[in-house]
Amino acid sequence: MIRHLVFFKFKPDIQEDRITELEGRLGALPGLIPEIKGYEFGRDIVRSDRSYDFALFSTFEDRKALQRYQVHSSHAAVLELIKTICADIKAVDYELEGGGA
């Protein structure tokens, strides 16, 4: 199993409706992309200096499934939105020990 973590820092002037749009579009992806085995996301609640604004946490069967997700047209459409509202994005992908969730 592969875990895919993404952290988003929104542009300072981003409007609330754009974040709500992102949440809606991200929420639709598990129904559109069968490779997604686990999926959750949310806004940062601590809001410290070191915090990012938003995080996505997803799980895939293997690296090939993650790669199919990354090039899926529905994911690509959400990425276009992300590029317009984010100042910075960080990601980490790692393999789970023993393949468990």
Secondary structure as UniProt FT lines:
FT   STRAND          2..10
FT   TURN            12..13
FT   HELIX           16..32
FT   TURN            34..35
FT   STRAND          36..43
FT   TURN            49..50
FT   STRAND          54..60
FT   HELIX           63..71
FT   HELIX           73..85
FT   STRAND          86..95
FT   HELIX           97..99
//
